[in-house]
Amino acid sequence: MKDSFGREITYLRLSVTDLCNLRCRYCMPKEGVCLRRHEEMLTEEEMTDAVTVAAELGIRKVRITGGEPLVKKNILSICKNISHVPGIEEVCLTTNGTLLSNMAADLKAAGIQRINISIDTLNEEKYSEITRGGRLKDALCGIEAALNAGFEKVKLNTVLIGGFNDDEIKALAELTREKDLDVRFIELMPMLSDSGFGEDAFIPVGTVKEKLPEVIFLGRDGVAELMKLPGAKGNIGLISPISCRFCASCNRLRLTADGKIKPCLHSPLEYDIKGLKREQMKDKMKQAILAKPESYGKLSYADRSCAGRTMDRIGG
Protein backbone atom coordinates (compact mmCIF):
# COMPACT_ATOMS: atom_id res chain seq x y z
CA MET A 1 0.00 0.00 0.00
CA LYS A 2 1.18 3.52 -0.78
CA ASP A 3 0.92 6.47 1.56
CA SER A 4 -0.47 9.84 0.51
CA PHE A 5 2.96 10.88 -0.83
CA GLY A 6 3.37 7.85 -3.08
CA ARG A 7 5.78 5.91 -0.85
CA GLU A 8 5.32 2.13 -0.89
CA ILE A 9 5.11 0.95 2.74
CA THR A 10 6.79 -2.45 2.93
CA TYR A 11 8.59 -2.55 6.29
CA LEU A 12 7.18 -3.03 9.81
CA ARG A 13 9.23 -2.65 12.97
CA LEU A 14 7.49 -4.68 15.68
CA SER A 15 8.41 -4.08 19.32
CA VAL A 16 7.61 -7.17 21.39
CA THR A 17 8.46 -5.62 24.77
CA ASP A 18 9.54 -2.32 26.26
CA LEU A 19 11.52 -4.12 28.97
CA CYS A 20 15.31 -4.39 28.75
CA ASN A 21 18.16 -5.85 30.77
CA LEU A 22 20.26 -2.72 30.10
CA ARG A 23 19.60 0.99 30.66
CA CYS A 24 21.33 2.68 27.72
CA ARG A 25 21.55 6.41 28.33
CA TYR A 26 20.14 7.54 24.98
CA CYS A 27 17.33 4.97 25.02
CA MET A 28 15.62 5.03 28.40
CA PRO A 29 15.57 6.98 31.68
CA LYS A 30 17.96 5.95 34.43
CA GLU A 31 15.12 4.51 36.50
CA GLY A 32 14.04 2.28 33.61
CA VAL A 33 10.51 1.84 32.30
CA CYS A 34 7.23 2.17 34.10
CA LEU A 35 6.02 -1.40 34.49
CA ARG A 36 2.62 -2.02 32.98
CA ARG A 37 0.08 -4.76 33.40
CA HIS A 38 0.27 -7.80 31.17
CA GLU A 39 -3.18 -7.10 29.74
CA GLU A 40 -2.03 -3.70 28.47
CA MET A 41 0.48 -5.28 26.10
CA LEU A 42 -0.02 -7.05 22.78
CA THR A 43 -0.44 -10.80 23.07
CA GLU A 44 1.47 -13.18 20.84
CA GLU A 45 -1.73 -13.83 18.89
CA GLU A 46 -2.32 -10.11 18.40
CA MET A 47 1.26 -9.64 17.16
CA THR A 48 0.77 -12.43 14.61
CA ASP A 49 -2.59 -11.00 13.54
CA ALA A 50 -1.05 -7.54 13.13
CA VAL A 51 1.75 -8.89 10.94
CA THR A 52 -0.77 -10.92 8.93
CA VAL A 53 -2.90 -7.87 8.07
CA ALA A 54 0.25 -5.82 7.47
CA ALA A 55 1.36 -8.43 4.93
CA GLU A 56 -2.04 -8.18 3.25
CA LEU A 57 -1.38 -4.44 2.86
CA GLY A 58 2.04 -4.97 1.30
CA ILE A 59 4.45 -5.31 4.23
CA ARG A 60 7.24 -7.69 3.21
CA LYS A 61 9.87 -7.15 5.89
CA VAL A 62 9.47 -7.32 9.68
CA ARG A 63 12.09 -6.32 12.20
CA ILE A 64 11.53 -7.54 15.75
CA THR A 65 12.72 -5.05 18.35
CA GLY A 66 12.22 -3.95 21.95
CA GLY A 67 13.25 -2.90 24.63
CA GLU A 68 15.33 -6.01 24.43
CA PRO A 69 13.37 -8.69 22.54
CA LEU A 70 15.37 -11.55 24.03
CA VAL A 71 13.98 -10.89 27.52
CA LYS A 72 10.57 -11.87 26.15
CA LYS A 73 9.90 -15.42 27.37
CA ASN A 74 8.03 -16.48 24.22
CA ILE A 75 10.33 -14.73 21.77
CA LEU A 76 11.17 -17.90 19.82
CA SER A 77 7.49 -18.71 19.32
CA ILE A 78 6.81 -15.11 18.21
CA CYS A 79 9.65 -15.28 15.68
CA LYS A 80 8.47 -18.62 14.33
CA ASN A 81 4.88 -17.43 13.93
CA ILE A 82 5.89 -14.24 12.13
CA SER A 83 8.29 -16.04 9.81
CA HIS A 84 5.41 -18.25 8.67
CA VAL A 85 3.02 -15.40 7.83
CA PRO A 86 2.20 -15.52 4.09
CA GLY A 87 3.77 -12.61 2.22
CA ILE A 88 6.52 -11.91 4.76
CA GLU A 89 9.82 -12.37 2.96
CA GLU A 90 12.32 -11.21 5.56
CA VAL A 91 12.32 -11.39 9.37
CA CYS A 92 15.11 -9.62 11.22
CA LEU A 93 15.84 -8.90 14.87
CA THR A 94 17.65 -6.14 16.73
CA THR A 95 19.23 -6.96 20.10
CA ASN A 96 21.87 -5.68 22.48
CA GLY A 97 23.47 -9.12 22.14
CA THR A 98 24.05 -9.77 25.83
CA LEU A 99 21.63 -12.73 25.90
CA LEU A 100 22.44 -13.94 22.42
CA SER A 101 25.19 -16.45 23.14
CA ASN A 102 22.67 -19.10 24.25
CA MET A 103 19.92 -18.15 21.80
CA ALA A 104 21.48 -17.42 18.41
CA ALA A 105 21.06 -20.89 16.94
CA ASP A 106 17.47 -21.16 18.19
CA LEU A 107 16.60 -17.77 16.70
CA LYS A 108 18.01 -18.86 13.36
CA ALA A 109 15.92 -22.05 13.54
CA ALA A 110 12.85 -19.96 14.43
CA GLY A 111 13.12 -18.04 11.16
CA ILE A 112 15.28 -15.00 11.93
CA GLN A 113 17.33 -14.33 8.80
CA ARG A 114 19.32 -11.24 9.74
CA ILE A 115 20.38 -9.83 13.08
CA ASN A 116 21.52 -6.41 14.26
CA ILE A 117 23.49 -6.05 17.49
CA SER A 118 23.82 -2.71 19.26
CA ILE A 119 27.31 -1.96 20.54
CA ASP A 120 28.62 1.57 21.04
CA THR A 121 32.12 0.96 22.37
CA LEU A 122 34.82 -1.71 22.65
CA ASN A 123 35.99 -0.35 26.00
CA GLU A 124 34.71 -2.24 29.06
CA GLU A 125 34.40 0.78 31.32
CA LYS A 126 32.68 2.89 28.69
CA TYR A 127 30.33 0.04 27.86
CA SER A 128 29.32 -0.21 31.50
CA GLU A 129 28.84 3.55 31.60
CA ILE A 130 26.69 3.87 28.48
CA THR A 131 24.53 0.83 29.38
CA ARG A 132 24.44 1.65 33.10
CA GLY A 133 25.93 -1.63 34.24
CA GLY A 134 26.17 -3.92 31.22
CA ARG A 135 29.16 -6.18 30.55
CA LEU A 136 31.00 -5.82 27.26
CA LYS A 137 32.03 -9.48 27.39
CA ASP A 138 28.41 -10.58 27.14
CA ALA A 139 27.84 -8.50 24.01
CA LEU A 140 31.05 -9.74 22.37
CA CYS A 141 30.10 -13.35 23.07
CA GLY A 142 26.71 -12.63 21.50
CA ILE A 143 28.38 -11.30 18.37
CA GLU A 144 30.48 -14.44 18.02
CA ALA A 145 27.41 -16.61 18.57
CA ALA A 146 25.55 -14.72 15.84
CA LEU A 147 28.43 -15.21 13.40
CA ASN A 148 28.60 -18.91 14.22
CA ALA A 149 24.83 -19.38 13.84
CA GLY A 150 24.97 -18.59 10.13
CA PHE A 151 22.55 -15.68 9.77
CA GLU A 152 22.37 -14.18 6.28
CA LYS A 153 23.75 -10.93 7.68
CA VAL A 154 25.11 -9.74 11.03
CA LYS A 155 25.27 -5.98 11.55
CA LEU A 156 26.62 -4.01 14.48
CA ASN A 157 24.80 -0.75 15.24
CA THR A 158 26.92 1.99 16.81
CA VAL A 159 25.34 5.26 17.89
CA LEU A 160 27.95 7.92 17.17
CA ILE A 161 28.47 10.14 20.23
CA GLY A 162 30.92 13.02 20.25
CA GLY A 163 33.29 12.94 23.20
CA PHE A 164 32.33 9.35 23.98
CA ASN A 165 33.11 6.98 21.12
CA ASP A 166 34.25 9.13 18.20
CA ASP A 167 37.79 8.12 19.18
CA GLU A 168 36.84 4.46 18.51
CA ILE A 169 35.60 4.86 14.95
CA LYS A 170 38.74 3.27 13.53
CA ALA A 171 38.69 0.35 15.98
CA LEU A 172 35.02 -0.37 15.36
CA ALA A 173 35.45 -0.15 11.60
CA GLU A 174 38.40 -2.55 11.76
CA LEU A 175 36.00 -5.28 12.96
CA THR A 176 34.85 -5.56 9.35
CA ARG A 177 38.31 -6.58 8.10
CA GLU A 178 38.48 -10.07 9.50
CA LYS A 179 34.85 -10.79 10.43
CA ASP A 180 31.95 -11.25 8.03
CA LEU A 181 29.85 -8.49 9.55
CA ASP A 182 28.87 -4.90 8.86
CA VAL A 183 29.31 -1.95 11.21
CA ARG A 184 26.79 0.87 10.94
CA PHE A 185 27.37 4.26 12.51
CA ILE A 186 24.12 6.04 13.38
CA GLU A 187 23.69 9.67 14.39
CA LEU A 188 22.49 10.24 17.93
CA MET A 189 18.82 11.25 17.90
CA PRO A 190 17.60 13.81 20.45
CA MET A 191 14.98 11.67 22.16
CA LEU A 192 15.81 12.13 25.86
CA SER A 193 16.55 15.37 27.65
CA ASP A 194 18.19 13.65 30.64
CA SER A 195 20.72 11.41 28.88
CA GLY A 196 23.62 13.43 30.21
CA PHE A 197 24.95 14.11 26.71
CA GLY A 198 25.53 17.75 25.83
CA GLU A 199 25.23 19.52 22.51
CA ASP A 200 28.72 18.41 21.45
CA ALA A 201 27.57 14.78 21.52
CA PHE A 202 25.45 15.32 18.39
CA ILE A 203 27.97 14.88 15.59
CA PRO A 204 27.32 13.97 11.92
CA VAL A 205 28.26 10.59 10.46
CA GLY A 206 30.49 12.51 8.09
CA THR A 207 32.97 12.33 10.96
CA VAL A 208 33.43 8.66 10.06
CA LYS A 209 34.61 9.58 6.56
CA GLU A 210 37.13 11.98 8.03
CA LYS A 211 38.51 9.27 10.31
CA LEU A 212 38.61 6.66 7.54
CA PRO A 213 40.03 8.43 4.46
CA GLU A 214 40.97 5.11 2.84
CA VAL A 215 37.39 3.82 2.50
CA ILE A 216 35.89 2.81 -0.82
CA PHE A 217 32.38 4.15 -1.41
CA LEU A 218 29.81 1.59 -2.56
CA GLY A 219 26.60 3.61 -2.93
CA ARG A 220 23.44 3.28 -0.86
CA ASP A 221 21.52 0.39 0.67
CA GLY A 222 18.18 1.63 1.93
CA VAL A 223 18.83 4.35 4.54
CA ALA A 224 22.55 3.59 4.78
CA GLU A 225 25.43 5.00 2.76
CA LEU A 226 27.80 2.06 2.26
CA MET A 227 31.60 2.08 2.38
CA LYS A 228 34.29 -0.55 2.67
CA LEU A 229 37.82 -0.69 4.02
CA PRO A 230 40.22 -2.06 1.41
CA GLY A 231 40.30 -5.85 1.64
CA ALA A 232 37.65 -6.02 4.36
CA LYS A 233 35.11 -8.84 4.54
CA GLY A 234 32.29 -6.61 5.72
CA ASN A 235 30.93 -3.15 4.96
CA ILE A 236 30.57 0.10 6.89
CA GLY A 237 27.23 1.89 6.84
CA LEU A 238 26.40 5.50 7.69
CA ILE A 239 22.87 6.39 8.80
CA SER A 240 22.12 10.08 9.11
CA PRO A 241 18.62 10.84 10.44
CA ILE A 242 19.75 14.31 11.56
CA SER A 243 22.24 15.67 9.02
CA CYS A 244 20.70 14.09 5.93
CA ARG A 245 17.21 12.82 6.62
CA PHE A 246 15.72 10.10 4.43
CA CYS A 247 12.01 10.82 4.86
CA ALA A 248 11.40 10.93 1.10
CA SER A 249 12.16 7.21 0.83
CA CYS A 250 10.80 6.06 4.20
CA ASN A 251 8.92 2.79 3.76
CA ARG A 252 8.21 1.82 7.36
CA LEU A 253 5.62 1.66 10.11
CA ARG A 254 6.28 0.94 13.77
CA LEU A 255 4.10 -1.09 16.12
CA THR A 256 4.78 -0.64 19.82
CA ALA A 257 4.57 -3.40 22.40
CA ASP A 258 1.37 -1.88 23.79
CA GLY A 259 -0.32 -1.94 20.41
CA LYS A 260 0.16 1.54 18.97
CA ILE A 261 0.96 1.98 15.28
CA LYS A 262 3.32 4.91 14.74
CA PRO A 263 3.40 6.17 11.14
CA CYS A 264 6.55 8.19 11.91
CA LEU A 265 9.17 7.74 14.62
CA HIS A 266 9.29 11.43 15.49
CA SER A 267 5.56 12.13 15.39
CA PRO A 268 3.25 11.77 18.43
CA LEU A 269 0.55 10.36 16.11
CA GLU A 270 -0.47 6.81 17.11
CA TYR A 271 -3.24 4.37 16.16
CA ASP A 272 -4.31 1.82 18.77
CA ILE A 273 -4.93 -1.75 17.59
CA LYS A 274 -4.85 -3.49 20.98
CA GLY A 275 -7.94 -5.67 21.40
CA LEU A 276 -9.09 -5.35 17.78
CA LYS A 277 -10.05 -8.10 15.35
CA ARG A 278 -8.02 -8.52 12.15
CA GLU A 279 -10.28 -6.44 9.88
CA GLN A 280 -10.36 -3.66 12.45
CA MET A 281 -6.57 -3.84 12.69
CA LYS A 282 -6.37 -3.56 8.92
CA ASP A 283 -8.54 -0.44 8.90
CA LYS A 284 -6.35 1.19 11.56
CA MET A 285 -3.21 0.25 9.67
CA LYS A 286 -4.60 1.78 6.48
CA GLN A 287 -5.37 4.96 8.41
CA ALA A 288 -1.83 5.02 9.81
CA ILE A 289 -0.27 4.58 6.37
CA LEU A 290 -2.37 7.38 4.87
CA ALA A 291 -1.56 9.63 7.83
CA LYS A 292 2.18 9.14 7.46
CA PRO A 293 3.69 12.66 7.35
CA GLU A 294 5.86 13.78 4.48
CA SER A 295 8.70 14.55 6.89
CA TYR A 296 9.39 15.10 10.57
CA GLY A 297 10.21 18.48 12.03
CA LYS A 298 13.59 19.90 12.84
CA LEU A 299 15.77 17.71 15.05
CA SER A 300 18.72 19.02 17.03
CA TYR A 301 20.00 19.26 20.58
CA ALA A 302 17.62 22.17 21.12
CA ASP A 303 14.77 20.72 19.04
CA ARG A 304 13.86 17.41 20.61
CA SER A 305 11.86 14.65 18.97
CA CYS A 306 8.08 14.96 19.21
CA ALA A 307 7.71 11.16 19.40
CA GLY A 308 6.06 11.34 22.81
CA ARG A 309 7.93 8.21 23.94
CA THR A 310 11.47 7.14 24.73
CA MET A 311 13.12 4.73 22.29
CA ASP A 312 12.63 1.71 24.55
CA ARG A 313 8.86 2.32 24.39
CA ILE A 314 8.83 2.73 20.62
CA GLY A 315 11.18 0.01 19.43
CA GLY A 316 14.79 0.59 18.40
Salt bridges, closest charged atoms under 4 A:
ASP3 OD2 - ARG7 NE 2.59
ASP18 OD2 - ARG36 NH2 2.34
GLU39 OE2 - ARG37 NH1 3.17
GLU40 OE2 - ARG37 NE 3.56
GLU46 OE1 - LYS274 NZ 2.79
ASP49 OD1 - ARG278 NE 2.82
GLU56 OE1 - LYS282 NZ 2.69
GLU89 OE2 - ARG60 NE 3.96
GLU90 OE2 - ARG114 NE 3.46
GLU129 OE2 - ARG25 NH1 2.97
ASP138 OD1 - ARG135 NH2 2.88
GLU144 OE2 - LYS179 NZ 2.65
GLU152 OE1 - ARG114 NE 3.95
ASP167 OD1 - LYS126 NZ 3.31
GLU168 OE2 - LYS126 NZ 2.78
GLU174 OE2 - LYS170 NZ 3.72
GLU174 OE1 - ARG177 NE 2.68
ASP182 OD2 - LYS153 NZ 3.49
GLU214 OE2 - LYS170 NZ 2.48
GLU225 OE1 - LYS209 NZ 3.18
ASP258 OD2 - ARG36 NH1 2.74
ASP258 OD2 - LYS260 NZ 3.71
ASP258 OD2 - ARG309 NH2 3.05
ASP258 OD2 - ARG313 NH2 3.98
GLU270 OE2 - LYS262 NZ 3.54
GLU270 OE2 - ARG309 NE 2.59
ASP272 OD2 - LYS260 NZ 3.94
ASP303 OD2 - LYS298 NZ 3.73
